[in-house]
Amino acid sequence: MKKLILLILFIPFVSFGQRGNNQSSLKPIDSLTVDMQVSKGLINTYQNSKNQLFFEINKHILEKDFLVVTRFAQIPANYSGYLNAGSKTAEHVVEFEKKSNKILLREVSFNNISDSDDPISISVSENNFKPILASFDIKNSDNDKYFIEVTGYFMSDSPGFNIIRSYEKSNYKIGNVDKKRSFIDSAKSFPKNIEILHTLTFNVNKAPRENRTKTFSFQINHSIILLPEDPMPVRYEDERVGWFTLQKINYSSPKLKSDSYNIVRRWRLEPSDIEAYNKGELVEPKKSIVYYLDPGTPLKWRKYFKMGIEDWNSAFEKAGFKNAIIAKDPPFNRRRS
């Protein structure tokens, strides 16, 4: 009887010990990624035979600013007349943040600003809490890099994607993503960006009479780009010229009120030879504006499209730059698989 009592008491003790050691039982990334397809770069991506997608987030990129641009790679023929493959659905700035045993994906806004040494900056910060777009469990034991599964985030119309527009929602009754007909197509990492291509399929539960569509399938591309540490100088809007602008609100304005103003959207053209540029000589930029033709552009027209694009160089020469715009053939000609 004594042995039986000791056995009963011992079993709960072992069970509690196992529950408390979940964190310490984590393994290093190398042992978790055996037989996975890896693409190394800014953020290493891993894919396995189960169509799961993983990110390896290095410690040094935490709380860095990333630009995320979401576009349609392919769309159904009966979707919307004003959209086509290549249309942008969303653009926003995000950052990765470590919180306990999780990696958070947070959206960053620069619309409301104030001077850092102005006490009102405390209020501006408190009233601009960064939204959490997603939360991922850390699955590895390494201290300087974090292995997270992001499959679920890319297998739905997640916050910030904006795949199904308000127009479609008002004309159709669209269900959730059908994960049996949705896939991670590819994940490629480069030194300054990563590219995620995936397919999302939605059930259409109710459609207008003229459209008997029952399914929408989209192929979506996400470009996640590390933004420069050194931001561009601000260029304020001049109302005499038509600009694409962004609105900002300065809470440290000397006008004794929050001051709304617009800044210009522009390319980062910087002279490669600042001395020659200041003398009024034409110089090439450190980084030219490069346009790639769409792979679907007919071969017989490509020459003329490139001529039309590069014809804008004459305007940039007035600003002191030569070869500011370069047009190139597409880096691939076959349809992406």
Steps between C-alpha positions, in 0.01 A plus 500: 500500500782741577658435161168571328459833682854608409435415136183710492681797652793464264300512175368858546851617589640378166206648311549848651870482420430434132256788474749738658784405264334582166730797444816312591402214267524723192765405244743710292395605150739260325323199650155638411570569133634164384372421147340845467552717194686814609552838336763709679512877514354784706254260665575133438186321381430128537238282333420134555301230321187591702489844334599670825699824492745609771704819555835524675501846662846615602533705816659794317189567286260523794322839514639597158262660249382282211286606206243238400345531153222258406401451136286269289725268302202331331127568533184322378347619172168588659631694798498878456530704184726770649768260627756284324805290576758731655246722676602598852258406778690637802816677611608552859799510735547224758751386759578174678504514880593231751266469796565213740494181288326662205586715198245773432441659162398861561390776265692828520351841420686826442196721444499657847832646611653728764842611615659234718596758765148646513294358792203463265695218330395281797134556411563449128668166573225386738230587246672323213538150640628271225235245392601133525436339161614152605664305781730202444635248752878463512577133429878484554753530783754732332559833674584719199245379244137399518325229301130567442229342287318756284286260293173611656571867439547446126216247469226756567406857410698621800505858635679722253448279193166649382448231237119512498405865445196677646352509148496120481368466855200717412420308180582146610464295816854364529599230748832435668810367327472132405835370625463173308522704179756754621878465493836659572646505148850629574709697748825661387740702712752759381748729683248785543158343441295184490229405250204281598271359229187315604154399374178578687162348406173644630152350480234733359178421685287758321563687174303740275272339242725596211793322662461140613850484646541250784874539557767771495866391482780755518877475486649762731853638525637668812825698487650555846779757471740626766487881504823705518635599841555853368159639394461741211482876573142626497378687191191709570217528250495797266137557398611650168609155383301177492653253745406170656508583870474365854328689778671545836390669823757680714399529866806713579399774257576860609147592384362392841299223335556175319625602158402294195731505198591288197833357394587382150531137391821482299789286386826503692730645235839597640796620287790258477743797474376778726778744401424471129127521573547823696696643204198445278637197316281205406577200723356154535307423820634258759201282420298544182124451475457160331179388330461137389255423223223259582582146375170509309615791282511388132857479368428727203395787730766475771749726321245781480382464859860533616552804278190662647616436857852626446371809318434639849878536544482837324287632787745372761791659316344835591552394863866410435476122450585288199383139459258556787248252357593163349253262334581130488351185357330273755742282699292198397274426202317190610193505720584462866431156640 
